[in-house]
Amino acid sequence: MKKQKPSAKARRSAARLAAVQALYQVALIGTDVETVVGEFVRHRFGQELDGEQFVEPDPTLFAEIVRGTAIRTREVDEMIRGALDRNWSLDRLELLLKVVLRAGAWELLANHEVAPKIVISEYVDVTHAFFGGKEPSMVNAVLDRLARALRPDGLSAAGNG
């Protein structure tokens, strides 16, 4: 029986998840962005882990998110600070949560091919992969505020995920 190729949507979702993992590695260890991008594409994409075959991420989207977020981290962090609830500061957030917000904020800022609602939904899903508490709701709220500020006309538009 032939294995079915994953959909483009599934590959884009996998790219976002991998981008968050790569950005976490960059932030935690300080590894060079290009080194991490190359490592992920060459050694992690399409690999089996613990007997399970994962969807191979879209390498172009993955690299765009990682590079774009890394290049514009200061700008993205300022946007996130402005969108956080007044009871929270960016410095109080766990590093992984910060990285999720950075990647989502960068996509809202720079990836105009994808509707804001899809970006928000995708990063809420990524957050669910790592957190079981209130974090997905917080990501939803922050990215929604950013989308309203950055792309208010795009909130009603559909787009490819």
C-alpha positions in Angstrom: 0.0 0.0 0.0 1.4 3.4 -1.0 1.8 6.1 1.6 -0.2 9.2 1.0 1.8 12.4 0.6 1.0 15.0 3.3 -1.0 18.0 2.1 0.6 21.4 1.6 -1.4 22.6 4.6 0.0 19.9 6.8 3.5 20.7 5.5 3.0 24.4 6.3 1.8 23.5 9.8 4.8 21.3 10.4 7.0 24.2 9.2 5.6 26.5 11.8 6.1 23.9 14.6 9.7 23.2 13.4 10.4 27.0 13.1 9.4 27.4 16.8 11.7 24.6 17.8 14.5 26.1 15.8 14.0 29.6 17.2 13.9 28.1 20.7 17.3 26.4 20.0 18.7 29.7 18.7 17.3 31.7 21.8 18.3 29.1 24.4 21.8 28.1 23.1 22.7 31.0 20.9 23.3 28.9 17.9 23.7 30.7 14.6 20.5 31.0 12.7 21.9 29.6 9.4 23.5 26.7 11.3 20.1 25.8 12.9 18.2 26.1 9.6 20.7 23.9 7.8 20.7 21.3 10.7 16.9 21.1 10.7 16.6 20.8 6.9 19.4 18.2 6.5 19.0 16.2 9.6 15.6 16.5 11.1 13.1 16.9 8.2 11.6 13.7 7.1 13.2 11.7 9.9 11.5 9.1 12.0 11.4 9.7 15.8 10.7 7.0 18.3 9.2 4.8 15.5 6.9 7.6 14.3 7.2 9.3 10.9 6.3 13.0 11.1 5.1 15.2 8.3 8.0 16.8 6.5 7.8 20.6 6.9 7.8 23.0 4.0 11.4 24.0 4.0 10.9 27.4 2.4 8.3 28.5 4.9 10.3 27.1 7.7 13.5 29.0 6.7 11.5 32.3 6.1 10.0 32.2 9.6 13.2 31.4 11.3 15.3 33.9 9.4 12.7 36.6 9.4 11.9 36.3 13.1 15.6 36.2 14.0 16.4 39.3 11.9 13.4 41.3 13.3 13.4 40.1 16.9 13.7 43.5 18.5 10.9 44.9 16.4 8.7 41.9 17.0 9.4 42.0 20.7 8.3 45.6 20.9 5.1 44.7 19.1 4.4 41.9 21.5 5.1 44.1 24.5 2.4 46.5 23.2 -0.1 43.7 22.7 0.5 41.9 26.1 -2.0 42.4 28.8 -0.8 45.1 31.2 -0.3 42.5 33.9 2.3 40.7 31.9 5.7 41.7 30.6 7.7 40.0 27.9 10.4 39.2 30.4 8.0 37.2 32.6 7.1 34.8 29.8 8.7 31.4 29.4 11.2 31.4 26.6 9.2 28.9 24.6 6.0 31.0 24.8 8.0 34.0 23.8 9.3 32.2 20.8 5.8 31.1 19.7 4.6 34.7 20.0 7.7 36.0 18.0 7.1 33.6 15.1 3.4 34.4 15.0 4.0 38.1 15.2 6.6 38.0 12.5 4.2 36.1 10.2 1.5 38.7 10.9 4.0 41.4 10.1 5.7 40.0 7.0 3.8 37.0 5.6 0.9 38.7 3.9 0.1 35.7 1.7 -1.6 34.1 4.8 -4.7 35.5 6.3 -4.3 36.7 9.9 -7.0 34.2 11.2 -5.0 31.3 9.8 -1.7 32.6 11.3 -3.4 33.0 14.7 -5.0 29.5 14.5 -1.7 27.9 13.5 0.2 29.4 16.4 -2.5 28.5 18.9 -2.2 24.9 17.6 1.6 25.1 18.0 1.1 26.4 21.6 -1.2 23.4 22.3 1.7 21.1 21.3 3.8 22.5 24.2 1.4 23.8 26.8 -1.8 22.5 28.4 -2.9 25.5 30.5 -3.9 29.1 29.6 -1.0 29.7 27.2 -3.0 28.9 24.0 -5.6 31.5 25.0 -2.9 34.0 25.7 -1.3 33.4 22.4 -4.7 33.8 20.7 -5.3 37.1 22.5 -1.9 38.6 21.8 -1.8 37.6 18.1 -5.4 38.8 17.7 -4.4 42.2 19.1 -1.4 42.3 16.8 -3.5 41.3 13.7 -6.0 44.1 14.5 -3.2 46.6 14.6 -1.1 45.3 11.7 -3.7 43.9 9.3 -7.2 45.0 10.2 -8.6 44.4 6.7 -7.2 40.9 6.7 -9.1 39.5 9.6 -12.1 38.8 7.5 -10.2 37.5 4.5 -9.4 33.9 3.8 -6.0 32.8 2.7 -3.8 29.7 2.3 -2.5 28.4 5.5 
